[in-house]
């Protein structure tokens, strides 16, 4: 077995791609083309215009087109998707959910640098890892109000879940990821140490508001995952508006108009992080919504546009979904254990027997939850 931070071919097949499309993690076929890795290929060799993406990342909050914040994040730190460990994608999803769903602001590099620092992943001492070299770590200390998150300790074989995508629609980029550049990052770059010496007024207000939510309003680490899983939204996918601005079941940002069963939310949250969420879980603090917006604050409110014009939202979907393909991944757990699904689902997951075993020894999701919206671009511009 290859080291978890080196290339070793690919195990993705058509059923995986079909699952990602039906769960709206990938745009429709007329917007974005997909090419599977040829047999015998060990490391990525994309054709012109293709980008490299990972199924493993798509199960942890990424969807295409990628969000403006993720693209800005990759550009600021000079990263490729294969440099991000799955756990780093988990932390990015939790961070975006905190900003959008609870603070009611767009995520920024300034706030990320306040809460997290970076380690360089190596295969052996002095040899930078080909895959997963960028390791995000929560800054220690009582002055960091971001809830501590216990991550899955071992995420194996994720690098074998890569495939190729290409935006083919005449208007717009429906991928929004950088062109593939082989190899690891060239050492630990100066930007990896970024942390604003003095927070901007809006950044300081966000940190102060987070402190209040944690200390007085019941916000917990699991809320940062339950919020986007229960809302059925992908934090790292381009969307029409923020999580705190979502409406009801037909909101255009949702993966599916149906509610995810309470127990399935717990399974998915425990797959993402070691939260040990019980099936009869409850929010410590619920995320805000269009009907219940965040408290008014001149420093925290996102810009409404020139002259303070009222923000316009995309209309809700005209119809509800008939099926719920997000529940089709029930067979992932069954396949890992060699059993058959007793819970049913759409049947999509029944053919996912080749899905990489990303989390050896941890809970594999019994069921798993792409928007084709381009909006909700988040800013990544740092404040010095």
N, C-alpha and C positions, 0 to 999 in steps of 0.2 A: 504494500500500500504506500502511495506517495505521501510525503509530508504535507500537512494541511495548508502550507503556505507556498507550494510549488505547483506548477501546471502538471496535469496528468490526464489529458484527454477530457472527454465530455460524456455524460450519461443522459442528456436531454433528448426526448423524442417528441413526435407530433402530439401525443396526448397531453404532454405538459404544456405545449404552446396553446392547444385548444382550451385547456383549463384557464390559462392566463388571459386569453381573449374573452372567454365567456364570463369571467369574473371582473372584466373591465380593467384589468391591470395593464393590458396592452390595447391600443386603438384597433379599430376595425381593419380588415385586410386591405381595403381600398385606401386607407390612410397610411399604413405602415406595413412594409414587407418584413418577413422573418425568414432566415435561412438557418437550418440546423448545421451543426458542425460535421464535416465529412468524416467518414470512418477512417481511423488511423491518425487523425490530427491530434497532436499532443498539446500544443499551445495555440492561442488565437492567431489567425491569419485572415483578417477581414478583407473583403473586396471593397472597391471604391464606394465611398458614401456610407458604408456600414459602420455600426457602432457595436461594441461588446456590452452585453448586459447579463445579469445572473438571476436565475430563478430564485436562488436563496435570498437575494436582496428584495425581490418582488414579494416574498412572503413576510417581509419585515417592515413594510411601509412604503416601498418604492413602487411607482407606477409611471407609465409613459403617457403623455410627455412629462419629463421630469420637471419638478417645480423650479421656479426662479431662484429660490433660496439654495436648493441643492446645486444648481449650476453655478451660482455665485460662490458657493462653498468650495466646489472643486477648482474653480479658477483661482480663488484667493490662496488656497493651500497648494496649488499646482499639482492636483491629484487626478488619477484615473479611477473609474469605478472599481477596478480590480485591486486598488490599494486600500479600499475600505473593507475592514473586517465586518462580518455579519453583525457582531455586537456593536460596532460603531454605527451601522445603519439603524439598529434598535435605539441607540441613544439619540441619534438625529431625529428619529420619529417621535420619541418622547419629548425632546426639546421643542420641536415644531408644535406639537400638541399643547404643550404648556403655553407657548407664546400665543398661538391662535385661539385655542379653546378656553383658556383660563385668564390670561392677561388681556386678550383682545387686541394684540398687536402683531405685526408681521415679524417673523424671526430675523435676527441680525447677527452678523459675525461678532459684533461688540458684546452682545449678551452671551453668545456661545463661549467666547474667550473668558468671560467672567466666571462661567460655571465649569469649564472643561479645559484640560491641557492635553498634550499628545505625547505618546511614546512611539519610538521607532521599533517595529517588529523585525526580528532577525531570525534566521534559520539556525545559525550558530553565531558565536561571538564574532562581531565584525562583518558578518555577511547579511546584508539586508534581504528580507523576504521578497520574493517575486510577487506574491499575492498577500494582501492583508498587512502591509507594512505600516499603515496609518492606524494607530490604536488610540481611540479617545478614552480619556480617564477623567472622572469627576474630580475637581479640585477638593482636597481635604480641608477641614477646618470649619469652625462654627459660623464663619462669616459667609459661607456658601449655602444659601437657602434651598438650592435645587435638591429635591428629595433623593437620598442615596438609593441606587438601584443595584440589586444583586443580579448580575448577568449570568447567562448560561456559561458554565466553565469551559466546556469543550464543544466547539462547532466544527465538525470534521467534514471534509470532502466538498465543502461549499464551492470551491474553485472548479469543480467538475460540472457545475450547473450553468455554464456559460452558453450563449448562443448569439446570433447576429440579428440586428434590426436595422431597418433603413426607412427613413421617411420618404414616401412616394407620392403624397398628395400634392397637387400643384401649388396650393397656398399654405404657407407656414411650415414650421419644423415640428413634427409630431414625435420626435425623440428627445431632442434638447440635451444631448450628452456629448462630451468632447470626443474628437477622433482618437482612435486607439493608438497609444504609443507603448511599445513593448518595454518590459523591464520594470524594476522597482524604482521608487523615488531615489534621487541622487542624494542620499543622506537626509538628515533631519534639517529641513530648511528653516531659515529665520522666522518665516510666517507661522511655523508650527508652534512657536512660543508666544504668539500674539496674545496680549492682554492689555486692554486700554489702561493707561496710567490713571486717568480720571474718567469716570463714566459721564456720558452726556446726560443732560437733565432727564430725557425720556428713559434712558437706560437705568439711571438711578431710581427713577419712579417705578420702573418695572420690577427691579430687585426688591424695593421696599414693599410693593404690593404682593409679591410672591412670599415674602417673609410673613406678612399678615395672613395670607391664605394657609400657609403651613402651620403657623402657631395658633391661629384663632378660628379658622374656618374649616378645618378638617381635611385639607388636601393631602393625599397620600401618593406614594410612588405608583401604586397600581392604578390610580385614577388617570395617570398620564397614558396608560395603555388601554384601560377600559373605555376611555373617552373615544378614541378613534376606532377601536374595534366595534363597540356598540353602535357608534354613529355610522359605521360601515364606510369609512373614508380613508384614503391613503395620504398620510401627512406629506410625503415626498413626491406627490404627483401634482402637476399643474391643475388648478381648480379655479372655478369662477369666483369664489370668495372664501373667507376664512372659516375655520371650524365654528367659531363663536357666532358666525352670521348664517349658519345653516338653518333651514326651515324644517319642514316635516319629512315624512317618508319619501316624498317625491322630489326632494332637493336634488338639483343636477349634479352635486358633488358626490352623492352616495354611490357605492358599488351596486347596491340592490335596494329596492323599495321595501323589502320585507324586513321585519325585525329578526335579529339573530337571537336564537334561544339563549336564555340567561346562562345555562350551563356551558354552552359553546363559547360564550364570551370568556368565561373562566379558563377553558381549555386553551384558547388562543393566547390569552394574556400569559399563561404559564409557559406556553411555547416560546414566547418572545423573551421573557425574563423570568427569573426564579422568584416570582411574587407569592407563590403558594396560595393563590386566590381560590376560595371555596366556591362550589357551584351556586350556593345561595348568597353570593356576594352583594354588596351594596356600595355605591359611591361614597367616599368620604366627603367629597365635594363634586357636584355635577358640573360638567362644562357648560358654558353659556351658549345661548342660541339667539336666533333672530327675534324670537318672542321674549326671551329673557336675556337682554344684552348685558355686557359687563358694566360695572359702575362707571359713571361719567367721570372723566379726568382729562383736563386740558393737555396733560403730558402724555397720557397713555392712548388717547383716541387716535386711530390711524387717519391720515389726511383724507379729507372728503373730496379733494380736487380744488381747482382754481375757484376762488370766491366762495369756498365752503359749500359747493353744490352738493345736494343730497346724493348719496351713492345709489346707483341703480343696480338691481340684482337680475340675473338671468331668471326667467320664469321656471317654476317647477315643471317636472315632467308631466306630460298630458295623461299618461297611463301608468299603472303599476305593473311591476314585473309579474309574469305568470309563474315562472320557475325561479328557483334559487340555486344557481350553479355554484355559489360560494360554499354551499354545504356539501358539495360533491367530493371534497378532499377528505371525507370521513375514512376512505380506504387507505390514507397515508399511514395511519396507526395500524390498521389491519394488515397492510402489506409488511410493515416493519416486524409484526409479530407472527406473520404467516397465517392470519385468520381471515374470516370473511366479515363484511360489514353487516351489523345487525340493525343499524340505524337508518339505512337507506340513503336518501339524498338523491341528487339528480342522476347519478351514475357516472358522472365525469371522472370522479376520483377513483372509480373502480379500475381504471386502466393506468394508474400512476405507480405501478409496482417498481418502476426504475428510478423513482425520485431519490436523490442522494440522501443518505442518512446524516443529516446535518448536525443532529444533536444527540450523539450517543449517550445513553444513560439518562436522558432527560425526557420530559413529556413530549411526545410527538402529537401535533394537533389532531384531534379526532375529526374536526371539521375546520375548514379555513374559509375566512371570508374570501376596470380602468376607466376610470373616467376618460371621456374623449373631449374634455373641456380644456381650453388653453389658458384660462385666466389665473387669478390669484397668485400673481408673481410676488415672491417675497424678496425683500432686499437683503443683500449680504454685504453691503458696503460698510466697512469698519469705521469706527470713530477713533481717532488717534488719542 
